[in-house]
């Protein structure tokens, strides 16, 4: 396993739409292992492949609470096939937008189809934090960030802040 660098806003790659994974093979499983190591080290509860510069439709996540055993999930080619009309609000953050959190409203329950780590087709009904995390990470695969779900004013402020920080970091090199 290898810890990878996480792309940070305003990196344009974060807006790239990811391509489906043709075959779940050893290379994809290795990428999943790298993603899990990167996510746990950050630390975070979810990571999409595009966040480490791999435009593949896959994500990893672990929404186990502190004190519980780890429950890593590898989700390949996920598709939301149903979402509830009821909505819920969670405070979201993102490893690609460090130390910024905002309330985001999303469907409270969803049903997702995907391939697991072995390439086996799966279907999962989710609610609560699991549903929110899945929707957040699937958004990444479509080039959508959680800040796209907040007001234009707040989004412009965070973009300005991270663009300024990126310029500062570039000059420091």
C-alpha positions in Angstrom: 0.0 0.0 0.0 1.1 3.5 -0.8 -0.1 6.7 0.7 -0.9 9.1 -2.2 -1.2 12.9 -2.4 -4.7 14.3 -2.3 -5.6 17.0 -4.8 -6.6 20.3 -3.2 -9.1 22.9 -4.4 -8.7 24.7 -6.9 -7.1 21.8 -8.8 -9.0 21.5 -12.1 -8.7 17.7 -12.0 -11.3 17.7 -9.2 -13.9 18.8 -11.8 -13.1 16.0 -14.2 -15.8 13.3 -14.8 -14.4 9.9 -14.0 -14.4 7.0 -16.5 -16.0 3.6 -15.6 -13.7 0.8 -14.5 -13.7 -1.9 -17.2 -12.5 -4.8 -15.0 -11.9 -5.1 -11.3 -8.4 -6.7 -11.4 -5.3 -6.6 -9.2 -4.4 -3.1 -10.4 -7.8 -1.8 -9.2 -7.5 -3.7 -5.9 -4.0 -2.1 -5.4 -5.5 1.3 -6.2 -8.2 0.6 -3.6 -5.6 -0.3 -1.0 -3.7 2.9 -1.7 -6.9 4.9 -1.5 -7.8 3.3 1.9 -4.3 4.0 3.3 -4.5 7.6 2.0 -8.0 8.1 3.5 -7.2 6.7 6.9 -3.9 8.7 7.1 -5.7 12.0 6.2 -7.9 11.1 8.3 -11.2 10.9 6.5 -14.3 8.7 6.0 -14.4 8.7 2.2 -12.2 9.2 -0.8 -12.9 9.1 -4.6 -10.2 8.0 -7.0 -10.2 11.4 -8.7 -9.1 13.0 -5.5 -5.7 11.3 -5.9 -5.6 12.1 -9.7 -7.1 8.8 -10.9 -10.1 9.5 -13.1 -11.7 6.1 -12.4 -15.3 5.6 -11.1 -14.4 4.2 -7.8 -14.4 5.2 -4.2 -13.5 3.9 -0.7 -15.1 4.7 2.5 -15.4 3.7 6.2 -18.1 5.3 8.3 -17.4 3.2 11.4 -17.6 5.3 14.5 -14.7 5.8 16.9 -14.2 2.7 19.0 -15.8 0.4 16.4 -13.8 -2.0 14.2 -12.9 -0.6 10.8 -15.4 -1.3 8.1 -13.6 -0.4 4.8 -15.7 -0.4 1.7 -14.5 -0.5 -1.9 -17.2 0.8 -4.3 -16.6 0.5 -8.1 -18.8 2.0 -10.8 -21.5 3.2 -8.3 -24.8 4.4 -9.6 -27.6 5.8 -7.5 -30.7 4.0 -8.7 -33.2 5.5 -6.2 -33.3 8.4 -3.7 -35.9 9.3 -1.2 -38.0 12.5 -1.5 -37.2 13.1 2.2 -34.1 15.2 2.7 -31.5 15.3 5.5 -28.8 17.8 6.4 -25.3 16.8 7.4 -22.3 19.0 8.0 -19.9 17.9 5.3 -16.2 18.4 4.8 -13.8 17.2 2.2 -10.2 16.0 2.1 -9.8 18.1 -1.1 -11.1 21.2 0.8 -9.3 20.9 4.1 -10.7 22.4 7.3 -13.9 23.8 5.6 -17.3 22.4 6.7 -20.8 23.4 5.7 -24.3 22.0 6.1 -25.5 20.2 2.9 -29.0 19.0 2.2 -29.3 15.7 0.3 -31.8 12.8 0.0 -32.1 11.0 3.3 -32.0 7.5 1.8 -30.6 6.1 -1.4 -30.1 2.8 -3.2 -26.8 2.3 -4.9 -25.6 -0.5 -7.3 -21.9 -1.1 -7.6 -19.1 -3.7 -7.9 -17.2 -4.7 -4.8 -13.5 -5.2 -4.4 -13.8 -8.6 -6.1 -15.9 -7.3 -9.0 -19.1 -8.8 -7.6 -22.3 -6.8 -8.3 -23.9 -5.4 -5.2 -26.9 -3.3 -4.2 -27.0 -1.3 -1.0 -29.7 0.7 0.6 -28.3 3.5 2.8 -29.4 6.2 5.1 -27.8 8.5 7.6 -24.0 9.2 7.4 -23.6 6.2 5.0 -26.0 7.7 2.5 -24.5 11.2 2.8 -20.9 9.9 2.3 -21.9 7.8 -0.7 -23.6 10.8 -2.4 -20.6 13.1 -1.6 -18.1 10.6 -3.1 -20.3 9.8 -6.1 -20.5 13.5 -6.7 -16.7 13.6 -6.9 -16.9 11.0 -9.7 -19.1 13.4 -11.6 -16.9 16.4 -11.1 -19.2 17.8 -8.4 -17.9 19.1 -5.1 -19.9 19.5 -1.9 -19.5 23.3 -2.2 -21.7 23.1 -5.3 -24.6 22.4 -3.0 -24.2 25.6 -0.9 -25.0 29.2 -1.6 -23.2 30.9 -4.4 -21.7 33.5 -2.0 -20.3 30.9 0.3 -18.9 28.9 -2.7 -17.2 32.0 -4.1 -15.6 32.8 -0.7 -14.2 29.3 -0.3 -12.9 29.3 -3.9 -11.3 32.6 -3.4 -9.6 31.5 -0.2 -8.2 28.2 -1.7 -7.1 29.9 -5.0 -5.2 32.5 -2.9 -3.6 29.8 -0.8 -2.6 27.8 -3.9 -0.9 30.9 -5.4 0.9 31.5 -2.1 2.1 27.9 -2.0 3.3 28.1 -5.6 5.3 31.2 -4.8 6.8 29.5 -1.8 8.3 26.7 -3.9 
